[in-house]
Amino acid sequence: MHIRGPAFDSRRDLIRHLKKHGCALLREGSNHSVFVNRARRKSATLPRHREINDFLARKIFRDLEVSEP
């Protein structure tokens, strides 16, 4: 059984992908950042971890209606 690593090397790469697809940072909390896709009127929270696993990345893309890389 092959276990894949995280979809992105870092949280920064995930944020770069979201911004490239029209999402913007709405606010930052101590544990999470909230991103919004204003064109589709959707929002999602990103934990402030260094790595974000595949399942969470897919959920964020689905919530913001952004295509997966």
PDB file of N, CA, C and O in Angstrom:
ATOM      1  N   MET A   1       0.844  -1.176   0.000  1.00  0.00           N
ATOM      2  CA  MET A   1       0.000   0.000   0.000  1.00  0.00           C
ATOM      3  C   MET A   1       0.889   1.238   0.000  1.00  0.00           C
ATOM      4  O   MET A   1       1.806   1.355   0.813  1.00  0.00           O
ATOM      5  N   HIS A   2       0.612   2.153  -0.911  1.00  0.00           N
ATOM      6  CA  HIS A   2       1.404   3.364  -1.045  1.00  0.00           C
ATOM      7  C   HIS A   2       0.664   4.521  -0.379  1.00  0.00           C
ATOM      8  O   HIS A   2      -0.500   4.781  -0.686  1.00  0.00           O
ATOM      9  N   ILE A   3       1.332   5.203   0.518  1.00  0.00           N
ATOM     10  CA  ILE A   3       0.727   6.346   1.203  1.00  0.00           C
ATOM     11  C   ILE A   3       1.309   7.616   0.614  1.00  0.00           C
ATOM     12  O   ILE A   3       2.522   7.822   0.605  1.00  0.00           O
ATOM     13  N   ARG A   4       0.414   8.463   0.121  1.00  0.00           N
ATOM     14  CA  ARG A   4       0.864   9.725  -0.466  1.00  0.00           C
ATOM     15  C   ARG A   4       1.128  10.743   0.625  1.00  0.00           C
ATOM     16  O   ARG A   4       0.535  10.695   1.703  1.00  0.00           O
ATOM     17  N   GLY A   5       2.018  11.652   0.328  1.00  0.00           N
ATOM     18  CA  GLY A   5       2.322  12.744   1.250  1.00  0.00           C
ATOM     19  C   GLY A   5       1.295  13.852   1.092  1.00  0.00           C
ATOM     20  O   GLY A   5       0.285  13.672   0.412  1.00  0.00           O
ATOM     21  N   PRO A   6       1.544  14.986   1.710  1.00  0.00           N
ATOM     22  CA  PRO A   6       0.599  16.091   1.598  1.00  0.00           C
ATOM     23  C   PRO A   6       0.491  16.598   0.156  1.00  0.00           C
ATOM     24  O   PRO A   6       1.441  16.497  -0.621  1.00  0.00           O
ATOM     25  N   ALA A   7      -0.665  17.135  -0.182  1.00  0.00           N
ATOM     26  CA  ALA A   7      -0.898  17.643  -1.531  1.00  0.00           C
ATOM     27  C   ALA A   7       0.037  18.813  -1.835  1.00  0.00           C
ATOM     28  O   ALA A   7       0.439  19.010  -2.982  1.00  0.00           O
ATOM     29  N   PHE A   8       0.368  19.563  -0.836  1.00  0.00           N
ATOM     30  CA  PHE A   8       1.248  20.713  -0.988  1.00  0.00           C
ATOM     31  C   PHE A   8       2.394  20.582  -0.006  1.00  0.00           C
ATOM     32  O   PHE A   8       2.234  20.029   1.082  1.00  0.00           O
ATOM     33  N   ASP A   9       3.552  21.093  -0.397  1.00  0.00           N
ATOM     34  CA  ASP A   9       4.706  21.023   0.490  1.00  0.00           C
ATOM     35  C   ASP A   9       4.517  21.893   1.726  1.00  0.00           C
ATOM     36  O   ASP A   9       5.044  21.594   2.797  1.00  0.00           O
ATOM     37  N   SER A  10       3.763  22.967   1.564  1.00  0.00           N
ATOM     38  CA  SER A  10       3.563  23.848   2.706  1.00  0.00           C
ATOM     39  C   SER A  10       2.218  24.567   2.607  1.00  0.00           C
ATOM     40  O   SER A  10       1.563  24.565   1.565  1.00  0.00           O
ATOM     41  N   ARG A  11       1.842  25.160   3.685  1.00  0.00           N
ATOM     42  CA  ARG A  11       0.612  25.963   3.736  1.00  0.00           C
ATOM     43  C   ARG A  11       0.703  27.117   2.748  1.00  0.00           C
ATOM     44  O   ARG A  11      -0.289  27.515   2.137  1.00  0.00           O
ATOM     45  N   ARG A  12       1.902  27.638   2.606  1.00  0.00           N
ATOM     46  CA  ARG A  12       2.140  28.757   1.694  1.00  0.00           C
ATOM     47  C   ARG A  12       1.779  28.398   0.246  1.00  0.00           C
ATOM     48  O   ARG A  12       1.219  29.219  -0.481  1.00  0.00           O
ATOM     49  N   ASP A  13       2.102  27.167  -0.165  1.00  0.00           N
ATOM     50  CA  ASP A  13       1.765  26.717  -1.524  1.00  0.00           C
ATOM     51  C   ASP A  13       0.254  26.632  -1.720  1.00  0.00           C
ATOM     52  O   ASP A  13      -0.263  26.991  -2.778  1.00  0.00           O
ATOM     53  N   LEU A  14      -0.446  26.159  -0.700  1.00  0.00           N
ATOM     54  CA  LEU A  14      -1.905  26.074  -0.765  1.00  0.00           C
ATOM     55  C   LEU A  14      -2.514  27.472  -0.890  1.00  0.00           C
ATOM     56  O   LEU A  14      -3.419  27.687  -1.697  1.00  0.00           O
ATOM     57  N   ILE A  15      -2.025  28.405  -0.107  1.00  0.00           N
ATOM     58  CA  ILE A  15      -2.525  29.784  -0.157  1.00  0.00           C
ATOM     59  C   ILE A  15      -2.237  30.401  -1.526  1.00  0.00           C
ATOM     60  O   ILE A  15      -3.078  31.114  -2.073  1.00  0.00           O
ATOM     61  N   ARG A  16      -1.067  30.134  -2.072  1.00  0.00           N
ATOM     62  CA  ARG A  16      -0.712  30.646  -3.399  1.00  0.00           C
ATOM     63  C   ARG A  16      -1.697  30.128  -4.447  1.00  0.00           C
ATOM     64  O   ARG A  16      -2.124  30.879  -5.323  1.00  0.00           O
ATOM     65  N   HIS A  17      -2.059  28.841  -4.358  1.00  0.00           N
ATOM     66  CA  HIS A  17      -3.018  28.245  -5.294  1.00  0.00           C
ATOM     67  C   HIS A  17      -4.395  28.896  -5.144  1.00  0.00           C
ATOM     68  O   HIS A  17      -5.055  29.182  -6.143  1.00  0.00           O
ATOM     69  N   LEU A  18      -4.829  29.132  -3.908  1.00  0.00           N
ATOM     70  CA  LEU A  18      -6.137  29.751  -3.685  1.00  0.00           C
ATOM     71  C   LEU A  18      -6.176  31.168  -4.254  1.00  0.00           C
ATOM     72  O   LEU A  18      -7.144  31.549  -4.912  1.00  0.00           O
ATOM     73  N   LYS A  19      -5.129  31.944  -4.004  1.00  0.00           N
ATOM     74  CA  LYS A  19      -5.085  33.325  -4.505  1.00  0.00           C
ATOM     75  C   LYS A  19      -5.057  33.359  -6.025  1.00  0.00           C
ATOM     76  O   LYS A  19      -5.650  34.243  -6.643  1.00  0.00           O
ATOM     77  N   LYS A  20      -4.367  32.397  -6.627  1.00  0.00           N
ATOM     78  CA  LYS A  20      -4.303  32.309  -8.081  1.00  0.00           C
ATOM     79  C   LYS A  20      -5.686  32.065  -8.684  1.00  0.00           C
ATOM     80  O   LYS A  20      -5.945  32.448  -9.826  1.00  0.00           O
ATOM     81  N   HIS A  21      -6.573  31.428  -7.917  1.00  0.00           N
ATOM     82  CA  HIS A  21      -7.924  31.130  -8.385  1.00  0.00           C
ATOM     83  C   HIS A  21      -8.967  32.100  -7.830  1.00  0.00           C
ATOM     84  O   HIS A  21     -10.150  31.763  -7.773  1.00  0.00           O
ATOM     85  N   GLY A  22      -8.549  33.289  -7.426  1.00  0.00           N
ATOM     86  CA  GLY A  22      -9.481  34.352  -7.075  1.00  0.00           C
ATOM     87  C   GLY A  22      -9.921  34.420  -5.629  1.00  0.00           C
ATOM     88  O   GLY A  22     -10.832  35.184  -5.310  1.00  0.00           O
ATOM     89  N   CYS A  23      -9.313  33.654  -4.742  1.00  0.00           N
ATOM     90  CA  CYS A  23      -9.684  33.704  -3.323  1.00  0.00           C
ATOM     91  C   CYS A  23      -8.840  34.757  -2.609  1.00  0.00           C
ATOM     92  O   CYS A  23      -7.733  35.082  -3.037  1.00  0.00           O
ATOM     93  N   ALA A  24      -9.378  35.278  -1.525  1.00  0.00           N
ATOM     94  CA  ALA A  24      -8.679  36.310  -0.767  1.00  0.00           C
ATOM     95  C   ALA A  24      -8.781  36.017   0.719  1.00  0.00           C
ATOM     96  O   ALA A  24      -9.725  35.370   1.173  1.00  0.00           O
ATOM     97  N   LEU A  25      -7.808  36.496   1.466  1.00  0.00           N
ATOM     98  CA  LEU A  25      -7.811  36.348   2.912  1.00  0.00           C
ATOM     99  C   LEU A  25      -8.840  37.305   3.495  1.00  0.00           C
ATOM    100  O   LEU A  25      -8.784  38.509   3.247  1.00  0.00           O
ATOM    101  N   LEU A  26      -9.771  36.774   4.263  1.00  0.00           N
ATOM    102  CA  LEU A  26     -10.794  37.605   4.884  1.00  0.00           C
ATOM    103  C   LEU A  26     -10.337  38.086   6.251  1.00  0.00           C
ATOM    104  O   LEU A  26     -10.430  39.272   6.568  1.00  0.00           O
ATOM    105  N   ARG A  27      -9.836  37.140   7.068  1.00  0.00           N
ATOM    106  CA  ARG A  27      -9.328  37.497   8.391  1.00  0.00           C
ATOM    107  C   ARG A  27      -8.426  36.398   8.916  1.00  0.00           C
ATOM    108  O   ARG A  27      -8.459  35.267   8.432  1.00  0.00           O
ATOM    109  N   GLU A  28      -7.624  36.740   9.906  1.00  0.00           N
ATOM    110  CA  GLU A  28      -6.741  35.769  10.541  1.00  0.00           C
ATOM    111  C   GLU A  28      -7.064  35.690  12.014  1.00  0.00           C
ATOM    112  O   GLU A  28      -7.187  36.707  12.695  1.00  0.00           O
ATOM    113  N   GLY A  29      -7.198  34.476  12.494  1.00  0.00           N
ATOM    114  CA  GLY A  29      -7.373  34.247  13.918  1.00  0.00           C
ATOM    115  C   GLY A  29      -6.072  33.696  14.471  1.00  0.00           C
ATOM    116  O   GLY A  29      -5.068  33.633  13.761  1.00  0.00           O
ATOM    117  N   SER A  30      -6.086  33.300  15.728  1.00  0.00           N
ATOM    118  CA  SER A  30      -4.862  32.771  16.315  1.00  0.00           C
ATOM    119  C   SER A  30      -4.571  31.361  15.821  1.00  0.00           C
ATOM    120  O   SER A  30      -3.406  30.969  15.744  1.00  0.00           O
ATOM    121  N   ASN A  31      -5.608  30.585  15.484  1.00  0.00           N
ATOM    122  CA  ASN A  31      -5.415  29.204  15.046  1.00  0.00           C
ATOM    123  C   ASN A  31      -5.804  28.942  13.594  1.00  0.00           C
ATOM    124  O   ASN A  31      -5.386  27.937  13.019  1.00  0.00           O
ATOM    125  N   HIS A  32      -6.593  29.824  12.996  1.00  0.00           N
ATOM    126  CA  HIS A  32      -7.093  29.613  11.640  1.00  0.00           C
ATOM    127  C   HIS A  32      -7.062  30.916  10.844  1.00  0.00           C
ATOM    128  O   HIS A  32      -7.057  32.011  11.407  1.00  0.00           O
ATOM    129  N   SER A  33      -7.042  30.767   9.528  1.00  0.00           N
ATOM    130  CA  SER A  33      -7.209  31.893   8.612  1.00  0.00           C
ATOM    131  C   SER A  33      -8.472  31.612   7.814  1.00  0.00           C
ATOM    132  O   SER A  33      -8.744  30.465   7.459  1.00  0.00           O
ATOM    133  N   VAL A  34      -9.244  32.656   7.531  1.00  0.00           N
ATOM    134  CA  VAL A  34     -10.476  32.485   6.767  1.00  0.00           C
ATOM    135  C   VAL A  34     -10.268  33.076   5.379  1.00  0.00           C
ATOM    136  O   VAL A  34      -9.928  34.249   5.226  1.00  0.00           O
ATOM    137  N   PHE A  35     -10.482  32.234   4.372  1.00  0.00           N
ATOM    138  CA  PHE A  35     -10.379  32.661   2.980  1.00  0.00           C
ATOM    139  C   PHE A  35     -11.762  32.688   2.369  1.00  0.00           C
ATOM    140  O   PHE A  35     -12.639  31.912   2.748  1.00  0.00           O
ATOM    141  N   VAL A  36     -11.951  33.596   1.410  1.00  0.00           N
ATOM    142  CA  VAL A  36     -13.253  33.759   0.779  1.00  0.00           C
ATOM    143  C   VAL A  36     -13.082  33.803  -0.737  1.00  0.00           C
ATOM    144  O   VAL A  36     -12.129  34.380  -1.261  1.00  0.00           O
ATOM    145  N   ASN A  37     -14.029  33.178  -1.417  1.00  0.00           N
ATOM    146  CA  ASN A  37     -14.119  33.264  -2.867  1.00  0.00           C
ATOM    147  C   ASN A  37     -15.325  34.172  -3.135  1.00  0.00           C
ATOM    148  O   ASN A  37     -16.465  33.709  -3.163  1.00  0.00           O
ATOM    149  N   ARG A  38     -15.066  35.444  -3.328  1.00  0.00           N
ATOM    150  CA  ARG A  38     -16.151  36.422  -3.454  1.00  0.00           C
ATOM    151  C   ARG A  38     -17.007  36.198  -4.697  1.00  0.00           C
ATOM    152  O   ARG A  38     -18.207  36.470  -4.671  1.00  0.00           O
ATOM    153  N   ALA A  39     -16.416  35.709  -5.777  1.00  0.00           N
ATOM    154  CA  ALA A  39     -17.164  35.473  -7.009  1.00  0.00           C
ATOM    155  C   ALA A  39     -18.255  34.424  -6.797  1.00  0.00           C
ATOM    156  O   ALA A  39     -19.332  34.514  -7.386  1.00  0.00           O
ATOM    157  N   ARG A  40     -17.972  33.437  -5.959  1.00  0.00           N
ATOM    158  CA  ARG A  40     -18.943  32.362  -5.718  1.00  0.00           C
ATOM    159  C   ARG A  40     -19.619  32.467  -4.359  1.00  0.00           C
ATOM    160  O   ARG A  40     -20.462  31.641  -4.008  1.00  0.00           O
ATOM    161  N   ARG A  41     -19.238  33.496  -3.594  1.00  0.00           N
ATOM    162  CA  ARG A  41     -19.823  33.735  -2.269  1.00  0.00           C
ATOM    163  C   ARG A  41     -19.637  32.543  -1.336  1.00  0.00           C
ATOM    164  O   ARG A  41     -20.577  32.096  -0.679  1.00  0.00           O
ATOM    165  N   LYS A  42     -18.392  32.031  -1.290  1.00  0.00           N
ATOM    166  CA  LYS A  42     -18.043  30.877  -0.462  1.00  0.00           C
ATOM    167  C   LYS A  42     -16.872  31.239   0.441  1.00  0.00           C
ATOM    168  O   LYS A  42     -16.059  32.102   0.108  1.00  0.00           O
ATOM    169  N   SER A  43     -16.795  30.568   1.593  1.00  0.00           N
ATOM    170  CA  SER A  43     -15.669  30.778   2.493  1.00  0.00           C
ATOM    171  C   SER A  43     -15.220  29.449   3.092  1.00  0.00           C
ATOM    172  O   SER A  43     -15.977  28.479   3.129  1.00  0.00           O
ATOM    173  N   ALA A  44     -13.967  29.426   3.562  1.00  0.00           N
ATOM    174  CA  ALA A  44     -13.404  28.231   4.190  1.00  0.00           C
ATOM    175  C   ALA A  44     -12.317  28.662   5.163  1.00  0.00           C
ATOM    176  O   ALA A  44     -11.683  29.704   4.992  1.00  0.00           O
ATOM    177  N   THR A  45     -12.116  27.845   6.181  1.00  0.00           N
ATOM    178  CA  THR A  45     -11.058  28.125   7.153  1.00  0.00           C
ATOM    179  C   THR A  45      -9.864  27.221   6.890  1.00  0.00           C
ATOM    180  O   THR A  45     -10.017  26.042   6.571  1.00  0.00           O
ATOM    181  N   LEU A  46      -8.672  27.792   7.030  1.00  0.00           N
ATOM    182  CA  LEU A  46      -7.422  27.046   6.895  1.00  0.00           C
ATOM    183  C   LEU A  46      -6.734  27.028   8.246  1.00  0.00           C
ATOM    184  O   LEU A  46      -6.515  28.082   8.842  1.00  0.00           O
ATOM    185  N   PRO A  47      -6.391  25.854   8.736  1.00  0.00           N
ATOM    186  CA  PRO A  47      -5.637  25.809   9.992  1.00  0.00           C
ATOM    187  C   PRO A  47      -4.240  26.373   9.776  1.00  0.00           C
ATOM    188  O   PRO A  47      -3.720  26.353   8.660  1.00  0.00           O
ATOM    189  N   ARG A  48      -3.645  26.868  10.830  1.00  0.00           N
ATOM    190  CA  ARG A  48      -2.312  27.456  10.704  1.00  0.00           C
ATOM    191  C   ARG A  48      -1.244  26.417  11.002  1.00  0.00           C
ATOM    192  O   ARG A  48      -0.374  26.634  11.846  1.00  0.00           O
ATOM    193  N   HIS A  49      -1.314  25.275  10.297  1.00  0.00           N
ATOM    194  CA  HIS A  49      -0.302  24.228  10.387  1.00  0.00           C
ATOM    195  C   HIS A  49       0.663  24.407   9.231  1.00  0.00           C
ATOM    196  O   HIS A  49       0.328  25.045   8.232  1.00  0.00           O
ATOM    197  N   ARG A  50       1.836  23.858   9.358  1.00  0.00           N
ATOM    198  CA  ARG A  50       2.805  23.969   8.257  1.00  0.00           C
ATOM    199  C   ARG A  50       2.409  23.099   7.085  1.00  0.00           C
ATOM    200  O   ARG A  50       2.584  23.488   5.930  1.00  0.00           O
ATOM    201  N   GLU A  51       1.874  21.914   7.376  1.00  0.00           N
ATOM    202  CA  GLU A  51       1.452  21.005   6.313  1.00  0.00           C
ATOM    203  C   GLU A  51      -0.038  20.759   6.418  1.00  0.00           C
ATOM    204  O   GLU A  51      -0.586  20.637   7.513  1.00  0.00           O
ATOM    205  N   ILE A  52      -0.688  20.687   5.271  1.00  0.00           N
ATOM    206  CA  ILE A  52      -2.127  20.411   5.210  1.00  0.00           C
ATOM    207  C   ILE A  52      -2.295  19.147   4.387  1.00  0.00           C
ATOM    208  O   ILE A  52      -1.849  19.090   3.241  1.00  0.00           O
ATOM    209  N   ASN A  53      -2.940  18.120   4.963  1.00  0.00           N
ATOM    210  CA  ASN A  53      -3.030  16.839   4.264  1.00  0.00           C
ATOM    211  C   ASN A  53      -4.013  16.893   3.097  1.00  0.00           C
ATOM    212  O   ASN A  53      -4.775  17.849   2.948  1.00  0.00           O
ATOM    213  N   ASP A  54      -3.978  15.842   2.273  1.00  0.00           N
ATOM    214  CA  ASP A  54      -4.782  15.775   1.051  1.00  0.00           C
ATOM    215  C   ASP A  54      -6.277  15.926   1.317  1.00  0.00           C
ATOM    216  O   ASP A  54      -6.970  16.651   0.603  1.00  0.00           O
ATOM    217  N   PHE A  55      -6.764  15.247   2.335  1.00  0.00           N
ATOM    218  CA  PHE A  55      -8.204  15.269   2.611  1.00  0.00           C
ATOM    219  C   PHE A  55      -8.686  16.672   2.957  1.00  0.00           C
ATOM    220  O   PHE A  55      -9.731  17.115   2.479  1.00  0.00           O
ATOM    221  N   LEU A  56      -7.918  17.364   3.789  1.00  0.00           N
ATOM    222  CA  LEU A  56      -8.297  18.725   4.176  1.00  0.00           C
ATOM    223  C   LEU A  56      -8.169  19.677   2.988  1.00  0.00           C
ATOM    224  O   LEU A  56      -9.014  20.553   2.804  1.00  0.00           O
ATOM    225  N   ALA A  57      -7.130  19.514   2.191  1.00  0.00           N
ATOM    226  CA  ALA A  57      -6.951  20.379   1.008  1.00  0.00           C
ATOM    227  C   ALA A  57      -8.132  20.206   0.061  1.00  0.00           C
ATOM    228  O   ALA A  57      -8.659  21.193  -0.452  1.00  0.00           O
ATOM    229  N   ARG A  58      -8.558  18.954  -0.179  1.00  0.00           N
ATOM    230  CA  ARG A  58      -9.714  18.713  -1.058  1.00  0.00           C
ATOM    231  C   ARG A  58     -10.976  19.349  -0.498  1.00  0.00           C
ATOM    232  O   ARG A  58     -11.777  19.905  -1.250  1.00  0.00           O
ATOM    233  N   LYS A  59     -11.162  19.273   0.821  1.00  0.00           N
ATOM    234  CA  LYS A  59     -12.340  19.878   1.458  1.00  0.00           C
ATOM    235  C   LYS A  59     -12.322  21.393   1.266  1.00  0.00           C
ATOM    236  O   LYS A  59     -13.359  21.989   0.976  1.00  0.00           O
ATOM    237  N   ILE A  60     -11.174  22.011   1.423  1.00  0.00           N
ATOM    238  CA  ILE A  60     -11.050  23.460   1.250  1.00  0.00           C
ATOM    239  C   ILE A  60     -11.366  23.845  -0.195  1.00  0.00           C
ATOM    240  O   ILE A  60     -12.078  24.820  -0.435  1.00  0.00           O
ATOM    241  N   PHE A  61     -10.836  23.080  -1.162  1.00  0.00           N
ATOM    242  CA  PHE A  61     -11.125  23.354  -2.571  1.00  0.00           C
ATOM    243  C   PHE A  61     -12.609  23.220  -2.857  1.00  0.00           C
ATOM    244  O   PHE A  61     -13.183  24.037  -3.578  1.00  0.00           O
ATOM    245  N   ARG A  62     -13.231  22.195  -2.296  1.00  0.00           N
ATOM    246  CA  ARG A  62     -14.670  21.975  -2.504  1.00  0.00           C
ATOM    247  C   ARG A  62     -15.487  23.114  -1.885  1.00  0.00           C
ATOM    248  O   ARG A  62     -16.430  23.617  -2.496  1.00  0.00           O
ATOM    249  N   ASP A  63     -15.112  23.509  -0.667  1.00  0.00           N
ATOM    250  CA  ASP A  63     -15.842  24.586   0.016  1.00  0.00           C
ATOM    251  C   ASP A  63     -15.749  25.898  -0.749  1.00  0.00           C
ATOM    252  O   ASP A  63     -16.729  26.641  -0.819  1.00  0.00           O
ATOM    253  N   LEU A  64     -14.590  26.194  -1.322  1.00  0.00           N
ATOM    254  CA  LEU A  64     -14.387  27.446  -2.038  1.00  0.00           C
ATOM    255  C   LEU A  64     -14.734  27.334  -3.535  1.00  0.00           C
ATOM    256  O   LEU A  64     -14.679  28.319  -4.270  1.00  0.00           O
ATOM    257  N   GLU A  65     -15.088  26.123  -3.964  1.00  0.00           N
ATOM    258  CA  GLU A  65     -15.385  25.851  -5.374  1.00  0.00           C
ATOM    259  C   GLU A  65     -14.211  26.244  -6.274  1.00  0.00           C
ATOM    260  O   GLU A  65     -14.374  26.940  -7.276  1.00  0.00           O
ATOM    261  N   VAL A  66     -13.028  25.776  -5.882  1.00  0.00           N
ATOM    262  CA  VAL A  66     -11.788  26.006  -6.621  1.00  0.00           C
ATOM    263  C   VAL A  66     -11.326  24.663  -7.168  1.00  0.00           C
ATOM    264  O   VAL A  66     -11.477  23.639  -6.502  1.00  0.00           O
ATOM    265  N   SER A  67     -10.767  24.654  -8.371  1.00  0.00           N
ATOM    266  CA  SER A  67     -10.280  23.397  -8.947  1.00  0.00           C
ATOM    267  C   SER A  67      -9.050  22.908  -8.209  1.00  0.00           C
ATOM    268  O   SER A  67      -8.251  23.698  -7.705  1.00  0.00           O
ATOM    269  N   GLU A  68      -8.911  21.594  -8.153  1.00  0.00           N
ATOM    270  CA  GLU A  68      -7.728  21.000  -7.534  1.00  0.00           C
ATOM    271  C   GLU A  68      -6.567  21.080  -8.513  1.00  0.00           C
ATOM    272  O   GLU A  68      -6.780  21.045  -9.725  1.00  0.00           O
ATOM    273  N   PRO A  69      -5.346  21.186  -8.011  1.00  0.00           N
ATOM    274  CA  PRO A  69      -4.182  21.262  -8.915  1.00  0.00           C
ATOM    275  C   PRO A  69      -3.932  19.937  -9.613  1.00  0.00           C
ATOM    276  O   PRO A  69      -2.997  19.823 -10.406  1.00  0.00           O
TER     277      PRO A  69
END
